[in-house]
């Protein structure tokens, strides 16, 4: 019996001690209902299973330190999207004006839902399947849907890591292999590769040397053996990082979480020293306020907040489930959310500094090429020398001088100006060219780095950063699969992790065909967006409306030692569900208004062309959405009609060290109170209580999860609480 119990106090003190029945029950020797008269379900006693459950509760892995846990959450939430998705959206949606809706939605959607996932994982100490089975068994499909979405995302996300690995190893040479177009021999004549000449050296290297891409998704073209090897290396790295659980993945996070910040700071300092970097940053922070009135901007900001924090994947819940129950998860949620925002802004500064430099380089190239055209027109008397301002020096022609000359020629030759084929060469036009996703990392950034001094060094650092960002996110994504499966089905961790990685690699071969990039686009656009939105809405409803916001707030107060702000009460109850429902509706409308398609690289044209998905690809696309969402209605139907047991028909009372293993879920509310607290001894219920359907965690049961008197924490365990702690 604990030394600080009231019974022990009575032995050492002459003072009168009042002790409730709940206190006495909390210190009783273990009582197994399956071997007692309370076993009304007729269940057989499985000693081995009982021992496994007890060991699982007592021996659950834990983070070695708070820093390791914070770095793991940062590594998971800060990913490739912060480096290429956020800057693209910022450029597309009004520069600095985009930061306003993003920050607003981060506060009213991102932070509350991130805090909610951290809290339920830490409180129940299970993966996503166990958490939602406990909170609302009929919505237990949430956990399975999260696992499926994690699997789909992990399949293509690791392909991007494979691409980064390929570029990383290609960076160890000077000059960089994508700095110049290859020369091919046409008989005795050496000419520049046509496809490269019509696009650019970096674009050619990406589409032809790296992906060897086909002209459409219908042309498989067979496996790209170099990308297959890189994918194998990527899955091997993930498997090694995950094989020992958080003991190995936590240590990996020290490097994978911190190294990208070192690289980003180095790139920012280097970028600010580049000519034209200020132009790019000024372009970023010049707000286009009219964009803030566009609903599309708010929809894209909400989607980015949603994915930036990794909501609904289960990784957040998995990581927090290894915490002690007195950990301040509110502080963690606030810290990680704003570090994520800070990282996005930092990466955007780096990107715009580099794009400003690239825009100046491209603008100067444009000026030189068009100046040569004008000189040719002057020499052939197509243009008169009188049109050229006297101060213009063609050997040192500036962008300002060219623009002045361009305006004069356009005014004088208004009727025949188009025939001259002259470009305006405006810096603003170059800065406004939106580069999205992989194009930003593997085309725009690589092109800019070819102009850096010591370009191989910066290229190695950049792609090593991408590998680390991807690895940190993949560890969290894989934890969203392994933790709930291992918790629920008690499979061996090492065997399941290795098997999962091998299976994912085999399935992932679809992404390393010559048409694989188109499948990456499909999975990225459609496999997660809609299912995850539904998952998070149901998570919010399960806690706020089924379990009960007041009850959840009270439990958080007991767990954290202070009451969370009322702000969370209203956001969980009203604001977040409404905002998420609007986002889901907007996504469905967008899917209906804009037929699904992809950008195909046409080799003969050396250009991208938008194509619609063929019928069979549409079938795959729809199947992905249905398959990821299928566990939600399936589990609900099975448990609603009692086709599978959710534990609601058994009187399951088992005490261990003062903790109740399972809820008494088939007693009436008043009977529960009398049974546990013995408020009216004469009315103690009989061992054969009246059957009722599952009450759900929202019922006013006096048994709440709480810390044990000796300061140890259960995993999804319930305590018989005193009347003062009743909700």
SULZI-V169328 format. One record per pair of residues at least 4 apart in sequence whose ideal C-beta (glycine too) atoms are under 7 Angstrom apart, sorted by the first residue. I is the first residue (numbers start at 0). J is the second residue. Records with the same first field share a line. If there is no record, write none. Layout:
I = J + J
This chain:
0 = 4 + 6 + 7 + 26
1 = 708 + 709
2 = 7
3 = 7 + 708
4 = 26 + 708
5 = 9 + 16 + 18 + 22
6 = 10 + 18 + 26
7 = 11
8 = 12 + 16
9 = 16
18 = 22 + 23
19 = 676 + 721
20 = 24 + 676 + 677
21 = 25 + 675 + 676 + 719 + 720 + 721
22 = 26
23 = 27
24 = 675 + 719
25 = 657 + 708 + 718 + 719
26 = 657
27 = 654
29 = 654 + 655
30 = 35 + 653 + 654
31 = 35 + 44 + 653
32 = 37 + 38 + 650 + 651 + 652 + 653
33 = 38 + 42 + 44
34 = 44
36 = 686
37 = 650 + 652 + 686
38 = 42
39 = 650 + 686 + 687
40 = 648 + 649 + 650
42 = 649
45 = 49
46 = 50
47 = 51
48 = 52
49 = 53
50 = 54
51 = 55 + 489
52 = 56
53 = 57 + 655
54 = 58
55 = 59 + 714
56 = 713 + 714 + 716
59 = 124 + 321 + 714
60 = 244 + 245 + 246 + 321
61 = 321
62 = 67 + 68 + 245 + 249 + 321 + 322
63 = 67 + 249
65 = 69
66 = 70
67 = 71 + 249 + 252
68 = 72 + 318 + 322
69 = 73 + 331 + 334 + 335
70 = 74 + 252 + 253 + 256
71 = 75 + 249 + 252 + 318
72 = 76 + 318 + 331 + 335
73 = 77 + 256 + 335 + 338
74 = 252 + 255 + 256 + 471 + 474 + 475
75 = 309 + 314 + 318 + 471 + 472 + 474 + 475
76 = 307 + 308 + 309 + 335 + 339
77 = 81 + 339 + 342 + 468
78 = 468 + 469 + 471 + 472
79 = 83 + 159 + 465 + 468 + 469 + 472
80 = 84 + 85 + 306 + 307
81 = 85 + 307 + 342 + 343 + 346
82 = 346 + 440 + 468
83 = 87 + 436 + 439 + 440
84 = 88 + 303 + 436
85 = 89 + 303 + 343 + 346 + 347
86 = 90 + 346 + 347 + 350 + 351 + 439
87 = 91 + 433 + 434 + 435 + 439
88 = 92 + 97 + 299 + 303
89 = 94 + 97 + 283 + 347
90 = 94 + 433
91 = 433
92 = 97 + 290 + 296 + 299
93 = 97 + 286 + 287 + 290 + 291 + 296
94 = 282 + 283 + 284 + 285 + 286 + 287
95 = 283 + 284 + 285 + 286
96 = 286 + 287 + 288 + 290 + 291
97 = 101 + 296 + 300
98 = 102
99 = 103 + 291
100 = 104 + 291 + 296 + 297 + 300
101 = 105 + 300 + 303 + 304
102 = 106 + 340
103 = 107
104 = 108 + 109 + 300 + 301 + 304
105 = 109 + 110 + 304 + 336 + 340
106 = 110
107 = 570 + 574 + 578
108 = 112 + 301 + 304 + 575 + 578
109 = 113 + 304 + 308 + 336
110 = 114 + 332 + 333 + 336
111 = 115 + 567 + 570 + 571 + 575
112 = 116 + 310 + 535 + 539 + 575
113 = 117 + 308 + 310 + 315 + 332 + 336
114 = 118 + 328 + 329 + 332 + 567
115 = 119 + 542 + 571
116 = 120 + 310 + 315 + 316
117 = 121 + 315 + 319 + 328 + 331 + 332
118 = 122 + 328 + 555
119 = 123 + 130 + 134 + 316 + 542
120 = 130 + 315 + 316 + 317 + 319 + 320
121 = 319 + 320 + 322 + 324 + 326 + 328
122 = 324 + 554 + 558 + 704
123 = 129 + 130 + 133 + 715
124 = 320 + 714 + 715
125 = 129 + 130 + 133 + 320 + 486 + 714 + 715
126 = 130 + 313 + 316 + 317 + 320 + 482 + 483 + 486
127 = 131 + 141 + 142 + 145 + 146 + 313 + 316 + 317 + 479 + 483
128 = 132 + 139 + 142 + 143 + 483 + 486 + 487
129 = 133 + 483 + 486 + 487 + 715
130 = 134 + 142 + 316
131 = 135 + 138 + 139 + 141 + 142 + 541
132 = 136 + 139 + 142
133 = 715
134 = 541 + 542 + 546 + 696
135 = 541 + 545 + 546 + 695 + 696
136 = 638 + 645 + 693
137 = 635 + 638 + 639
138 = 537 + 541 + 635
139 = 634 + 638
140 = 144 + 630 + 631 + 633 + 634 + 635
141 = 145 + 534 + 537 + 538 + 631
142 = 146 + 313 + 483
143 = 147 + 630 + 634
144 = 148 + 530 + 534 + 627 + 628 + 630 + 631
145 = 149 + 311 + 312 + 313 + 479 + 534
146 = 150 + 313 + 479 + 480 + 483 + 484
147 = 151 + 626 + 627 + 630
148 = 152 + 312 + 527 + 530 + 531 + 627
149 = 153 + 312 + 313 + 476 + 479 + 480
150 = 154 + 480
151 = 522 + 526 + 527 + 623 + 627
152 = 156 + 476 + 526 + 527
153 = 157 + 473 + 476 + 477 + 503
154 = 503 + 506 + 507 + 522
155 = 510 + 519 + 522 + 523
156 = 469 + 472 + 473 + 476
157 = 161 + 230 + 233 + 234 + 237 + 473 + 507
158 = 162 + 230 + 507 + 510 + 511 + 519
159 = 163 + 469
160 = 164 + 233 + 466 + 469 + 470 + 473
161 = 165 + 226 + 229 + 230 + 233
162 = 166 + 209 + 441
163 = 167 + 462 + 465 + 466 + 469
164 = 168 + 229 + 232 + 233 + 466
165 = 169 + 209 + 225 + 226 + 229
166 = 170 + 441 + 462
167 = 459 + 462 + 463 + 466
169 = 176
170 = 175 + 455 + 458 + 459 + 462
171 = 455 + 459
172 = 176 + 455
173 = 455
174 = 178 + 179
175 = 449 + 454 + 455 + 458
176 = 204
177 = 200 + 201 + 204 + 445 + 449
178 = 200 + 449
179 = 200
180 = 191 + 192 + 195 + 196 + 200 + 203
181 = 192 + 195
182 = 189 + 191
183 = 190 + 192
184 = 189
185 = 190
191 = 195 + 196
192 = 196 + 203
193 = 197
194 = 198 + 203 + 207 + 602 + 605
195 = 200 + 203
197 = 605
198 = 202 + 203 + 605
199 = 203 + 446
200 = 204
201 = 205 + 442 + 445 + 446
202 = 206 + 442
203 = 207
204 = 208 + 209
205 = 209 + 210 + 441 + 442
206 = 210 + 212 + 600
207 = 211
210 = 223 + 516
211 = 223 + 513
212 = 513 + 516 + 600
213 = 218 + 220 + 513 + 514
214 = 218 + 599 + 601 + 602
215 = 599 + 610
216 = 514 + 517 + 597 + 612 + 616
217 = 613
218 = 514
219 = 512 + 513 + 514
220 = 512 + 513 + 514
221 = 512 + 513
222 = 227 + 508 + 511 + 512
223 = 227 + 511 + 512 + 513
224 = 228
225 = 229
226 = 230 + 511
227 = 231 + 508 + 511
228 = 232
229 = 233
230 = 234 + 504 + 507 + 511
231 = 235 + 504
232 = 236
233 = 237
234 = 238 + 500 + 503 + 504
235 = 239
236 = 240 + 470
237 = 241 + 470 + 473 + 477 + 500
238 = 242 + 496 + 497 + 500
240 = 247 + 248 + 251 + 470 + 474
241 = 247 + 248 + 474 + 477 + 481 + 496
242 = 247 + 493 + 496 + 497
243 = 247
244 = 248 + 492
245 = 249 + 321
247 = 251
248 = 252 + 474
251 = 255 + 474
252 = 256 + 471
253 = 257
254 = 258 + 467
255 = 467 + 470 + 471
256 = 471
257 = 261
258 = 262 + 464 + 467
259 = 263 + 464 + 467 + 468
260 = 264
261 = 265
262 = 266 + 460 + 461 + 464
263 = 267 + 345 + 346 + 349
264 = 268
265 = 269 + 460
266 = 270 + 349
267 = 271 + 345 + 348 + 349 + 352
268 = 272
270 = 276 + 349 + 352 + 353 + 356
271 = 276 + 352
273 = 352 + 356
274 = 356 + 359
275 = 279 + 355 + 356 + 358 + 359
276 = 280 + 352 + 355 + 356
277 = 281 + 355
278 = 282 + 355 + 358 + 359 + 426
279 = 283 + 351 + 352 + 354 + 355 + 356 + 358 + 430
280 = 284 + 348 + 351 + 352 + 355
281 = 285
282 = 351 + 355 + 430
283 = 347 + 351
290 = 296
291 = 296
294 = 298
295 = 299
296 = 300
297 = 301
298 = 302 + 582 + 585
299 = 303
300 = 304
301 = 305 + 578 + 582
302 = 306 + 582
303 = 307
304 = 308
305 = 310
307 = 339 + 343
308 = 336 + 339
309 = 314 + 315 + 475
310 = 535
311 = 531 + 534 + 535 + 538
312 = 476 + 479
313 = 317 + 479 + 483
314 = 318 + 475 + 476 + 478 + 479
315 = 319
316 = 320
317 = 478 + 479 + 482 + 483
318 = 475 + 478
319 = 328
320 = 482
322 = 326
323 = 712
324 = 558 + 706 + 712
325 = 558 + 706
327 = 331 + 559
328 = 332
329 = 333 + 559 + 563
330 = 334
331 = 335
332 = 336
333 = 337
334 = 338
335 = 339
336 = 340
337 = 341
338 = 342
339 = 343
340 = 344
341 = 345
342 = 346
343 = 347
344 = 348
345 = 349
346 = 350
347 = 351
348 = 352
349 = 353
350 = 354 + 439
351 = 355
352 = 356
353 = 357 + 444 + 447
354 = 358 + 430 + 443
355 = 359 + 430
356 = 360 + 447
357 = 361 + 443 + 446 + 447
358 = 362 + 426 + 429 + 430
359 = 363 + 426
360 = 364 + 450
361 = 365 + 429
362 = 366 + 398 + 424 + 426 + 429
363 = 367
364 = 368
365 = 369 + 422 + 424
366 = 370 + 396 + 398 + 401 + 424
367 = 371
368 = 372
369 = 373 + 401 + 421 + 422 + 424
370 = 374 + 393 + 396 + 401
371 = 375
372 = 376 + 420 + 421
373 = 377 + 382
374 = 378 + 393
375 = 379
376 = 381 + 382 + 419
377 = 382 + 384
382 = 386 + 408
386 = 407 + 408 + 411
387 = 391 + 404
388 = 403 + 404
391 = 396 + 400 + 404
392 = 396
396 = 400 + 401
397 = 401
398 = 402 + 424 + 426
399 = 403
400 = 404
401 = 405 + 424
402 = 406
403 = 407
404 = 408
405 = 409 + 421 + 423
406 = 410
407 = 411
408 = 412 + 421
409 = 413 + 416
412 = 416 + 419
423 = 428
426 = 430
427 = 431
434 = 438 + 439 + 442 + 443
435 = 439
437 = 441
438 = 442 + 443
439 = 443 + 444
440 = 444 + 465
441 = 445
442 = 446
443 = 447
444 = 448 + 461
445 = 449
448 = 454 + 457 + 458 + 461
449 = 454
451 = 457
453 = 457
454 = 458
455 = 459
456 = 460
457 = 461
458 = 462
459 = 463
460 = 464
461 = 465
462 = 466
463 = 467
464 = 468
465 = 469
466 = 470
467 = 471
468 = 472
469 = 473
470 = 474
472 = 476
473 = 477
474 = 478
475 = 479
477 = 481
478 = 482
480 = 484 + 499
481 = 485 + 495 + 496 + 499
482 = 486
483 = 487
484 = 488 + 490 + 495
485 = 490 + 492 + 495
490 = 494 + 495
491 = 495
492 = 496
493 = 497
494 = 498
495 = 499
496 = 500
497 = 501
498 = 502
499 = 503
500 = 504
501 = 505
502 = 506
503 = 507
509 = 515 + 518
510 = 515 + 518 + 519
511 = 515
514 = 518
515 = 519
516 = 520
517 = 521 + 597 + 599
518 = 522
519 = 523
520 = 524 + 597
521 = 525 + 597 + 616 + 620
522 = 526
525 = 595 + 620 + 623 + 624
526 = 623 + 627
527 = 531
528 = 532 + 586
529 = 533 + 586 + 624
530 = 534 + 624 + 627 + 628
531 = 535
532 = 536 + 579 + 582 + 583 + 586
533 = 537 + 583 + 628 + 631
534 = 538
535 = 539 + 579
536 = 540 + 576 + 579 + 580 + 583
537 = 541 + 631
538 = 542
539 = 543 + 571 + 575 + 576 + 579
540 = 544 + 545 + 576
541 = 545 + 546
542 = 546 + 551 + 571
543 = 548 + 571 + 572
545 = 695 + 697
546 = 550 + 551 + 696 + 697
547 = 551 + 697
548 = 552 + 568 + 571 + 572
549 = 553 + 726
550 = 554 + 697 + 726
551 = 555
552 = 556 + 562 + 563 + 568
553 = 557 + 726
554 = 558 + 703 + 704
555 = 559 + 563
556 = 561 + 562
557 = 705
563 = 567
565 = 569
566 = 570
567 = 571
568 = 572
569 = 573 + 574
570 = 574 + 575
571 = 575
573 = 577
574 = 578
575 = 579
576 = 580
577 = 581
578 = 582
579 = 583
580 = 584
581 = 585
582 = 586
583 = 587
584 = 588
585 = 589
586 = 590
587 = 591
588 = 592
589 = 593
594 = 611
595 = 612 + 617 + 620
596 = 609 + 610 + 611 + 612
597 = 610 + 612
598 = 607 + 609
599 = 607 + 608 + 610
600 = 607
601 = 606 + 608
612 = 616 + 617 + 620
614 = 618
615 = 619
616 = 620
617 = 621
618 = 622
619 = 623
621 = 625
622 = 626
623 = 627
624 = 628
625 = 629
629 = 633
630 = 634
631 = 635
632 = 636
633 = 637
634 = 638
635 = 639
636 = 640
637 = 642 + 643
638 = 643 + 645
644 = 648
645 = 693
646 = 651 + 661 + 664
647 = 664 + 665 + 692 + 693
648 = 665
650 = 663 + 665 + 688
651 = 661
652 = 663
653 = 660 + 661
654 = 659
655 = 660
656 = 707
657 = 707 + 708
658 = 707 + 713 + 716 + 718
659 = 702 + 716 + 717 + 718 + 719
660 = 716
662 = 700 + 702 + 717
663 = 671
664 = 693 + 694
665 = 688 + 690 + 691
666 = 670 + 671 + 674 + 684 + 688
667 = 671 + 689 + 691
668 = 672 + 698 + 699
669 = 673
670 = 674 + 684 + 688
671 = 675 + 700 + 701
672 = 676 + 678 + 701
673 = 677 + 678 + 679 + 682 + 683 + 684
674 = 683 + 684
675 = 701 + 702 + 719
676 = 701 + 722
677 = 683
684 = 688
694 = 698
699 = 726
701 = 720 + 725
702 = 717 + 718 + 719 + 720
703 = 717 + 718 + 720 + 724 + 726
704 = 716 + 717 + 718
705 = 718 + 720
706 = 710 + 712
707 = 711 + 712 + 713 + 718
720 = 724 + 725
